[in-house]
Amino acid sequence: MSGTPGATPQLPLSLRYPPDQRLESFIDAPPGAIAQLRALAREPGADWLYVEGGPGTGKTHLGLAVCAEAEQAGRRAAYLPLRAAAGRLGDALEALDRADVVALDGLDAVAGHRTDEVALFDFHNRARAGGRGVVYLAAAPPAALPLALPDLRSRLGQCARVVLGPLDDDGRRRILRDRALRRGLVVEEAAIDWLLTRTGRDLVQLLALLDRIDRESLAAQRRVTVPFLRRMLSGAA
């Protein structure tokens, strides 16, 4: 998705935070969650948030969306995928100390690594003292992460929690329809149903496939129909 957007302020917002990934475009958020995330992005002193959910539930979408929302409000924001910084998290987090809002994605990647946990604990305390906003993104609640530092688990547990549930086929259908509409891509309803039944239900893969469909339908100047998809996926489009 992205590296550390807050470290490259010269880039246009649209290049740093994908336009499809905004708070207003998130489908099936828990009640009140979008308002909490928007407050964190825009209001100094808002509650910190801990967003948890399994693969494909939209955690990264929300992390990037919070950063985009913060920058639209004139605040400095930074998104950090923790997996990319594992083993050197201290340096990566120090580089974010000037950000007003920080999204830390993938706590699971550093849980159990004591040096990284210490760096995260120190960052948490610095950010609190500095009045900044932080949203944590993880696959499991703090109590279920294999953390080595009880104090870090305690700090994470003090954040307000947003729990994302798995998407059903209707939710996936709505996301595909919404993403297509935002791109100006004409996709027949039968084509969306065909995608869900023939190409798997992993949302990340479906959205990557939608990118390809967008490119190939534009090149062919074709509506997205079931026959078009059959030909495209067979390599004949």
VMD Tcl script that draws the C-alpha trace (Angstrom):
set ca {
  {0.00 0.00 0.00}
  {2.45 2.56 1.24}
  {5.61 3.11 3.19}
  {5.78 5.99 5.64}
  {3.68 8.67 3.92}
  {4.25 11.26 6.65}
  {7.99 11.26 5.84}
  {7.43 12.57 2.30}
  {5.36 15.78 2.66}
  {6.29 16.93 -0.86}
  {4.14 14.19 -2.43}
  {0.53 14.99 -3.36}
  {-2.02 13.52 -0.97}
  {-3.53 11.33 -3.68}
  {-0.19 9.61 -4.27}
  {0.42 8.87 -0.62}
  {-3.03 7.67 0.39}
  {-5.01 5.75 -2.26}
  {-8.20 7.65 -3.14}
  {-10.28 4.48 -2.78}
  {-9.29 4.22 0.87}
  {-11.15 6.94 2.71}
  {-13.33 6.86 5.81}
  {-16.44 7.65 3.79}
  {-15.83 4.71 1.43}
  {-15.48 2.06 4.14}
  {-18.26 -0.51 3.94}
  {-20.00 -2.00 6.98}
  {-18.06 -0.23 9.73}
  {-19.20 -0.99 13.31}
  {-21.64 1.61 14.67}
  {-19.83 4.78 15.69}
  {-16.44 3.62 14.41}
  {-16.13 6.11 11.55}
  {-16.98 9.00 13.88}
  {-14.30 7.81 16.34}
  {-11.71 7.52 13.58}
  {-12.59 10.92 12.15}
  {-12.30 12.50 15.60}
  {-8.86 10.92 16.09}
  {-7.75 12.26 12.72}
  {-9.04 15.79 13.21}
  {-9.22 16.58 16.92}
  {-6.22 16.90 19.24}
  {-6.89 14.97 22.43}
  {-9.34 12.51 20.86}
  {-9.37 8.93 22.14}
  {-6.66 6.66 20.81}
  {-8.00 3.63 18.96}
  {-7.11 -0.04 18.67}
  {-8.62 -1.53 15.51}
  {-8.69 -5.33 15.36}
  {-9.88 -7.76 12.72}
  {-8.84 -10.73 10.65}
  {-7.34 -10.64 7.14}
  {-9.42 -8.77 4.59}
  {-11.54 -6.89 7.14}
  {-10.20 -3.46 6.14}
  {-7.70 -2.54 8.85}
  {-5.17 -1.08 6.40}
  {-7.96 0.83 4.64}
  {-8.86 2.52 7.92}
  {-5.26 3.25 8.86}
  {-4.59 4.97 5.54}
  {-7.96 6.71 5.66}
  {-7.22 8.20 9.09}
  {-3.96 9.61 7.75}
  {-5.68 11.08 4.69}
  {-8.38 12.61 6.90}
  {-5.77 14.13 9.22}
  {-3.87 15.75 6.37}
  {-7.09 17.12 4.92}
  {-7.55 18.83 8.31}
  {-4.07 20.35 8.07}
  {-2.38 17.93 10.45}
  {0.82 15.94 9.88}
  {0.15 12.21 9.54}
  {2.22 9.06 9.15}
  {1.33 5.46 8.34}
  {3.80 2.70 9.24}
  {3.42 -1.00 8.35}
  {5.23 -2.58 11.29}
  {6.24 -5.69 9.36}
  {8.47 -3.50 7.17}
  {10.19 -2.07 10.26}
  {10.51 -5.24 12.35}
  {13.92 -5.50 14.01}
  {14.60 -1.77 13.67}
  {11.38 -0.34 15.00}
  {13.05 2.16 17.32}
  {14.58 4.11 14.44}
  {11.38 3.96 12.40}
  {9.27 5.28 15.27}
  {11.69 8.08 16.11}
  {11.22 9.32 12.54}
  {7.49 9.73 13.28}
  {7.91 11.89 16.38}
  {6.87 15.06 14.52}
  {3.59 13.61 13.23}
  {0.31 14.71 14.82}
  {-1.45 11.45 13.91}
  {0.18 8.04 13.48}
  {-1.30 4.77 12.21}
  {0.70 1.67 13.20}
  {-0.41 -1.30 11.11}
  {0.29 -4.94 11.96}
  {1.14 -5.19 15.65}
  {1.26 -8.95 15.16}
  {4.53 -8.55 13.22}
  {6.47 -7.22 16.22}
  {4.68 -9.01 19.09}
  {7.15 -11.23 20.92}
  {10.22 -9.27 19.74}
  {11.35 -7.62 22.94}
  {13.53 -4.89 21.41}
  {10.73 -3.78 19.11}
  {8.21 -3.94 21.94}
  {10.40 -1.71 24.10}
  {10.64 0.77 21.21}
  {6.87 0.69 20.78}
  {6.30 1.15 24.52}
  {8.63 4.17 24.55}
  {6.94 5.63 21.47}
  {3.51 5.15 23.05}
  {4.60 7.12 26.11}
  {6.24 9.89 24.06}
  {3.18 10.25 21.87}
  {0.86 10.43 24.89}
  {3.04 13.07 26.51}
  {3.15 15.02 23.25}
  {-0.62 15.05 22.81}
  {-0.53 13.18 19.51}
  {-3.09 10.74 18.15}
  {-2.37 7.08 17.49}
  {-4.39 4.28 15.93}
  {-3.12 0.72 16.31}
  {-4.14 -1.96 13.81}
  {-3.89 -5.66 14.67}
  {-5.39 -9.05 13.89}
  {-6.17 -9.81 17.54}
  {-6.99 -7.96 20.78}
  {-4.11 -6.96 23.09}
  {-4.83 -9.86 25.45}
  {-4.35 -12.36 22.61}
  {-1.09 -10.99 21.21}
  {2.10 -12.85 22.28}
  {3.58 -9.72 23.84}
  {6.69 -9.97 26.00}
  {6.04 -6.70 27.86}
  {3.04 -6.70 30.22}
  {3.24 -2.89 30.43}
  {2.84 -2.60 26.66}
  {-0.17 -4.90 26.75}
  {-1.63 -2.68 29.48}
  {-1.07 0.49 27.42}
  {-2.68 -1.03 24.34}
  {-5.61 -2.22 26.42}
  {-6.33 1.38 27.46}
  {-7.18 2.38 23.86}
  {-10.79 2.43 22.71}
  {-11.40 -0.68 20.60}
  {-12.95 -1.02 17.16}
  {-13.64 -4.64 16.21}
  {-14.05 -5.42 12.51}
  {-16.04 -8.50 11.58}
  {-15.56 -10.71 8.50}
  {-17.30 -9.64 5.32}
  {-20.06 -11.76 3.82}
  {-20.68 -11.96 0.08}
  {-23.06 -9.01 0.21}
  {-20.36 -6.88 1.83}
  {-17.79 -7.93 -0.79}
  {-20.32 -7.19 -3.53}
  {-20.95 -3.71 -2.13}
  {-17.22 -2.97 -1.92}
  {-16.61 -4.08 -5.51}
  {-19.61 -2.06 -6.71}
  {-18.46 1.03 -4.78}
  {-14.85 0.81 -6.00}
  {-16.00 0.36 -9.59}
  {-18.37 3.33 -9.31}
  {-15.63 5.58 -7.92}
  {-13.44 4.70 -10.91}
  {-16.21 5.27 -13.43}
  {-16.02 1.57 -14.30}
  {-19.24 0.03 -15.66}
  {-19.58 -3.46 -14.23}
  {-22.72 -5.51 -14.76}
  {-24.20 -6.98 -11.60}
  {-23.94 -10.47 -13.07}
  {-20.22 -9.89 -13.57}
  {-19.75 -9.09 -9.88}
  {-21.62 -12.27 -8.94}
  {-19.47 -14.25 -11.37}
  {-16.28 -12.87 -9.81}
  {-17.39 -13.87 -6.33}
  {-18.23 -17.41 -7.34}
  {-15.39 -18.12 -9.78}
  {-12.31 -16.27 -8.51}
  {-12.36 -16.71 -4.74}
  {-13.53 -14.45 -1.97}
  {-10.29 -12.99 -0.61}
  {-10.94 -9.24 -0.66}
  {-7.33 -8.20 -1.26}
  {-7.15 -10.45 -4.31}
  {-10.56 -9.29 -5.53}
  {-9.51 -5.62 -5.36}
  {-6.23 -6.37 -7.12}
  {-8.26 -8.13 -9.81}
  {-10.54 -5.10 -10.07}
  {-7.46 -2.97 -10.81}
  {-6.60 -5.31 -13.67}
  {-10.19 -5.33 -14.93}
  {-10.18 -1.52 -14.90}
  {-7.02 -1.37 -17.01}
  {-8.06 -4.02 -19.50}
  {-11.63 -2.81 -19.96}
  {-10.31 0.70 -20.58}
  {-7.80 -0.58 -23.14}
  {-10.52 -2.63 -24.86}
  {-13.20 0.08 -24.47}
  {-15.56 -2.60 -23.19}
  {-18.19 -2.84 -20.48}
  {-17.37 -5.41 -17.83}
  {-19.62 -8.37 -18.55}
  {-19.34 -12.07 -17.75}
  {-18.12 -12.91 -21.30}
  {-15.48 -10.15 -21.05}
  {-14.27 -11.53 -17.72}
  {-14.14 -15.08 -19.07}
  {-12.00 -13.95 -22.00}
  {-9.79 -11.74 -19.83}
  {-9.06 -14.40 -17.26}
  {-8.41 -16.99 -19.96}
  {-5.87 -14.62 -21.51}
  {-7.97 -13.99 -24.62}
  {-9.23 -10.48 -23.79}
}
mol new
graphics top color blue
foreach p $ca { graphics top sphere $p radius 0.5 }
foreach p [lrange $ca 0 end-1] q [lrange $ca 1 end] { graphics top cylinder $p $q radius 0.2 }
display resetview
